[in-house]
Amino acid sequence: MQDLINRVVTNVGLDAALAEKAIGMILAFLKKEGPEAEIGQLMAAMPGAEALAAAHAPGEGGGLMGGLMSMMGGGGVMALGQQLMGAGIGMGQIQGLSKEVFAYGQEKAGEDVMGAIVGAIPGLGQFV
């Protein structure tokens, strides 16, 4: 995972701690929302991904904003964007971050796995 963190630091401009947190948030989101078989393949292909996702998974409920998003039928990619912005990551950085995470996932797990994950999560395709 350190390779991915370094890529995000270099290409997106986040510091290492924020890059690690953001990657963990994205992985936790994918684990929650994505197709189980492909997520399992992705996590297996990226040693350390499971631990990083677990360390940065949002708590149940998601606070007031998470609760409101769920009630309005939101959540998903929108909720992840809110979490990332809440961590101090700008919208332009979120797109760069997403592109790096998905490119890395594609290198490690393959295009078919990542394509199935992106195709299974509504709205995700616009960020990768």
C-alpha positions as CSV (number, residue, x, y, z in Angstrom):
1,M,0.0,0.0,0.0
2,Q,3.0,2.3,0.5
3,D,3.5,2.4,-3.3
4,L,-0.1,3.7,-3.7
5,I,0.3,6.2,-0.9
6,N,3.5,7.5,-2.5
7,R,1.7,7.9,-5.9
8,V,-1.1,9.9,-4.3
9,V,1.4,12.1,-2.5
10,T,3.4,12.7,-5.7
11,N,0.5,13.0,-8.2
12,V,-2.3,14.5,-6.2
13,G,-0.4,16.6,-3.7
14,L,-1.8,15.2,-0.4
15,D,0.5,14.6,2.5
16,A,1.2,11.0,3.4
17,A,-1.1,10.8,6.4
18,L,-4.0,12.3,4.5
19,A,-3.3,10.1,1.4
20,E,-3.4,7.0,3.6
21,K,-6.6,8.1,5.3
22,A,-8.3,8.9,1.9
23,I,-7.2,5.6,0.3
24,G,-8.6,3.8,3.3
25,M,-11.9,5.6,3.0
26,I,-12.2,4.7,-0.7
27,L,-11.3,1.1,0.0
28,A,-13.8,0.9,2.8
29,F,-16.5,2.4,0.5
30,L,-15.7,-0.1,-2.2
31,K,-15.8,-3.0,0.3
32,K,-19.2,-1.9,1.5
33,E,-20.8,-1.0,-1.9
34,G,-19.0,-3.2,-4.4
35,P,-19.6,-6.8,-5.7
36,E,-18.2,-9.2,-3.1
37,A,-16.3,-11.5,-5.4
38,E,-14.4,-8.7,-7.2
39,I,-13.8,-6.8,-4.0
40,G,-12.3,-9.9,-2.6
41,Q,-10.0,-10.2,-5.6
42,L,-9.0,-6.5,-5.3
43,M,-8.2,-6.8,-1.6
44,A,-6.2,-10.0,-2.2
45,A,-4.2,-8.3,-5.0
46,M,-3.3,-5.3,-2.8
47,P,-1.6,-6.5,0.4
48,G,-2.6,-4.2,3.3
49,A,-5.8,-3.0,1.7
50,E,-8.1,-4.9,4.1
51,A,-6.4,-3.4,7.1
52,L,-6.4,0.1,5.6
53,A,-10.1,-0.2,4.8
54,A,-10.9,-1.4,8.3
55,A,-8.9,1.4,9.9
56,H,-10.7,4.1,7.9
57,A,-14.2,2.7,7.6
58,P,-16.8,5.3,8.8
59,G,-18.7,4.4,11.9
60,E,-22.3,3.2,11.6
61,G,-24.8,6.0,11.3
62,G,-22.4,8.5,9.6
63,G,-23.4,11.4,11.9
64,L,-26.1,13.9,11.1
65,M,-25.1,14.3,7.4
66,G,-24.9,10.5,6.8
67,G,-28.3,10.1,8.4
68,L,-29.8,12.8,6.2
69,M,-28.2,11.4,3.1
70,S,-29.6,7.9,3.9
71,M,-33.1,9.3,4.5
72,M,-33.0,11.2,1.2
73,G,-31.9,8.1,-0.6
74,G,-28.4,9.5,-1.1
75,G,-25.2,8.0,0.2
76,G,-23.1,5.9,-2.1
77,V,-20.6,8.0,-4.1
78,M,-22.1,11.3,-2.7
79,A,-21.5,10.2,0.9
80,L,-17.9,9.2,0.1
81,G,-17.3,12.6,-1.5
82,Q,-18.6,14.3,1.6
83,Q,-16.3,12.2,3.8
84,L,-13.3,13.0,1.7
85,M,-14.2,16.7,1.6
86,G,-14.7,16.6,5.4
87,A,-11.2,15.3,5.7
88,G,-9.9,18.3,3.9
89,I,-9.6,17.1,0.3
90,G,-10.8,19.4,-2.5
91,M,-13.0,18.3,-5.4
92,G,-10.1,18.4,-7.9
93,Q,-8.0,16.3,-5.6
94,I,-10.8,13.8,-5.1
95,Q,-10.8,13.1,-8.9
96,G,-7.0,12.8,-9.0
97,L,-7.1,10.5,-5.9
98,S,-9.8,8.3,-7.4
99,K,-7.9,8.0,-10.7
100,E,-4.7,6.9,-8.8
101,V,-6.5,4.4,-6.7
102,F,-8.4,2.8,-9.6
103,A,-5.3,2.8,-11.8
104,Y,-3.4,1.1,-9.1
105,G,-6.2,-1.4,-8.5
106,Q,-6.3,-2.1,-12.3
107,E,-2.5,-2.8,-12.3
108,K,-2.8,-5.2,-9.3
109,A,-6.2,-6.9,-9.8
110,G,-6.8,-6.4,-13.5
111,E,-9.1,-4.5,-15.8
112,D,-11.9,-7.0,-15.6
113,V,-12.1,-6.8,-11.8
114,M,-12.0,-3.0,-11.7
115,G,-14.5,-2.7,-14.5
116,A,-16.9,-5.0,-12.7
117,I,-16.5,-2.9,-9.5
118,V,-17.0,0.4,-11.3
119,G,-20.0,-0.9,-13.2
120,A,-21.7,-2.2,-10.1
121,I,-21.6,1.1,-8.1
122,P,-23.9,3.8,-9.4
123,G,-22.1,7.1,-10.2
124,L,-18.6,5.7,-9.6
125,G,-17.7,5.8,-13.3
126,Q,-17.5,9.6,-13.3
127,F,-14.6,9.6,-10.9
128,V,-12.3,7.1,-12.6
